[in-house]
Amino acid sequence: MSLNKDSFLKNAIVQMFTRQSDFREKYYDNNLDNQKGVMQPTSLEALKSIDRISIMEKVLCELKILQSTDDEMELRMELRHQTLSSCRRQCVIKGWVIPTGKKRPTRSGRNANVWELTDEGKAKVKTILERIGQ
């Protein structure tokens, strides 16, 4: 059974969202001695919680699948507005995302920009997928 391009990308995104970083096991050791200048326990816990792919990269991959408003991505990705809009804004600044010129209503009834990837954004998504082995 072969997957079409959209199914493949959707499957790749789902796997990215659920994967954990390889370095967690590589660098985390419960027997670390804090007196020897190693990371504090809270820093180690933060290290353990890092995903393999950043939120900004997840936003890019989400837009590869479907042109969306911030509100739509917030719902699908289960992110707070401040987190999502900040990451999407950074993608705009880097030239990876642009508005389509279309507007769609948000949950509150306001009209919001629909966002899409630029060619640079599509290239960035390709490198993300290659990096994680998709």
N, C-alpha and C positions, 0 to 999 in steps of 0.2 A: 504494500500500500504506500503510495507516495503522497507527500503533503504538498499542497500548493504553497506559494510564497507567503500569503497572509497567515495561513495556519502555522507554517514554520516559524514566522516571526512571533506570532502570539505565543506559541509554545516556548520559544527562546526567552521571551520576556518573563513568562511565568516561572521558568527555571531560574532566571537571574534573581527574581524577587525572593526566592526561597533558598538559594544557595548561601553557604557560609564561607568565610575566607579560609584559605588553606593555612594562613600564617597563625591562626589561633592556636592550633596544636603545636606549631613549630616554635612559637615564642612564649607561650604561656606555661608556666611551671609553678605549681602550688607550693613548692619548696624553696622559692626564691628568698634570698636573705636581703631584707631591706637595709641592713647596715652596710652593705657593700656597694651602695650607690645604684641599686636597681630600682625599677619603677615601684611606686607606692601601690598598695592593693586597689585603691580606687582607679588609678590609671590602668592597671591591668584589667579591671572589670570593663572600663571603657574600650580598651583594645579588643576584648573578647566580643563586644557588642557590635563592632564595625562590620558592615556587610561588604561583600566583594565588589559592589558597585555603588557609587555615590547616588544620592537623591537626584542631583542634576543629571547624571547619566540615565537614571530611571525615567526622568521627565522626557529626555530626548528619545529614548526607546518607546515610551508611551506614544509620543507624537509620530513616530515611524508607523505605528499601527493605525492611528486614527487622529485626524485633525480635531482639536478639542479646545474648549474654553478652560480657563483655570478652574472654574467651578466643577466642570465635568471631570477633570483630572483629580481634583481634591477628593471627589466621591469615589472614583475607581481606585485610586492609590491609597485612600484612607489617610490623607495628610491634612494638616492644618493649613488654612489659607496663607498664613505668614510664611510657612515653610515652602509651600508650593510656589507662590508668586515670587518669592525671593529667588528661588532656583531658576524659575522660568525667565525672570528678568536677567539673571546672569547669562543665560543662554542667548538672550536677545543681544546683550552687550558684546558677547563673543561672536555674534554673527551667525549663530546656528539656528535661530528661530525668528520667524517674522509673522506679523498678522496677515491673514488671508484676505482681509477686507470684508469678510462676512461677520455678522453678529448673531449671537443666539442668547435667549433668555437664561438667566441664572435661576437658582432656587428662590431667590428673593424677587424675581421678576424684572430685574435690570438687564439691559443688553450688555453682553460682554464680547470682546474680541475672540475670534477663533484663530488658533495658532497652528502653524505648520513649520516643517523643517526647511531650511535652505539647502542648497547643494552641499555647503560646508557641514551642515548639521547631519545630512545623510551620510557623508563621509565619516563623521565622528561616530555615528551609530555603528557603522561598519567596523571601525577599529575597536569599539567596545565589544561587539559580538565576537570578533576574532580573538581579543584578549581573554575572554572568558571561555573560549572554546565552543562557540555556537556557530 
